[in-house]
Amino acid sequence: MPSDGTAASKILILATSACAYPGADNVGQIHAEYPANTYILKVPTPAIFPESFYIRCFQKGVGGIIVMSCGHECPYPGAYEALAARIGQTHKLMAEQGIETYRLRLCAICTVCAKAFLQEVHRMSQLLSTGSVAAGAG
């Protein structure tokens, strides 16, 4: 399995159980398609994962990680702010280790955000296949 962010690499989605996971379920209910190399992990809040978790995922061959959260509407007070800070710190660690920071994205997805969910997954897939942040512009 490639570990350099190529198209064949896995895309891991950490989806909050309160918002983003129901949004992913909505995508399934409308029978929308997204890349088969996408794996969704339902979590109470992605803020529970330390920076080392993300680094280990990349080292083990995950191409990209999308952290889909409730944003500021998170049911856990302060969790989104802690998560945003953690992702920022993880980006610094990634850069220090030569891991492209575009491979880790944070976004807010609501329970009915099928279009936003699909855009994020397709954007990450495109970024990984081209290996550049220019693909994610727009």
Secondary structure in CASP SS format (residue, H / E / C, confidence):
PFRMAT SS
TARGET T0000
AUTHOR 0000-0000-0000
METHOD secondary structure of the structure
MODEL  1
M C 1.00
P C 1.00
S C 1.00
D C 1.00
G C 1.00
T C 1.00
A C 1.00
A C 1.00
S C 1.00
K E 1.00
I E 1.00
L E 1.00
I E 1.00
L E 1.00
A E 1.00
T E 1.00
S C 1.00
A C 1.00
C C 1.00
A H 1.00
Y H 1.00
P H 1.00
G H 1.00
A H 1.00
D H 1.00
N H 1.00
V H 1.00
G H 1.00
Q H 1.00
I C 1.00
H C 1.00
A C 1.00
E C 1.00
Y C 1.00
P C 1.00
A C 1.00
N C 1.00
T E 1.00
Y E 1.00
I E 1.00
L E 1.00
K E 1.00
V E 1.00
P C 1.00
T C 1.00
P H 1.00
A H 1.00
I H 1.00
F C 1.00
P C 1.00
E H 1.00
S H 1.00
F H 1.00
Y H 1.00
I H 1.00
R H 1.00
C H 1.00
F H 1.00
Q H 1.00
K C 1.00
G C 1.00
V E 1.00
G E 1.00
G E 1.00
I E 1.00
I E 1.00
V E 1.00
M E 1.00
S E 1.00
C C 1.00
G H 1.00
H H 1.00
E H 1.00
C C 1.00
P C 1.00
Y C 1.00
P C 1.00
G C 1.00
A H 1.00
Y H 1.00
E H 1.00
A H 1.00
L H 1.00
A H 1.00
A H 1.00
R H 1.00
I H 1.00
G H 1.00
Q H 1.00
T H 1.00
H H 1.00
K H 1.00
L H 1.00
M H 1.00
A H 1.00
E H 1.00
Q C 1.00
G C 1.00
I C 1.00
E C 1.00
T H 1.00
Y H 1.00
R H 1.00
L E 1.00
R E 1.00
L E 1.00
C E 1.00
A E 1.00
I C 1.00
C C 1.00
T C 1.00
V C 1.00
C C 1.00
A H 1.00
K H 1.00
A H 1.00
F H 1.00
L H 1.00
Q H 1.00
E H 1.00
V H 1.00
H H 1.00
R H 1.00
M H 1.00
S H 1.00
Q H 1.00
L H 1.00
L H 1.00
S H 1.00
T H 1.00
G C 1.00
S C 1.00
V H 1.00
A H 1.00
A H 1.00
G H 1.00
A C 1.00
G C 1.00
END
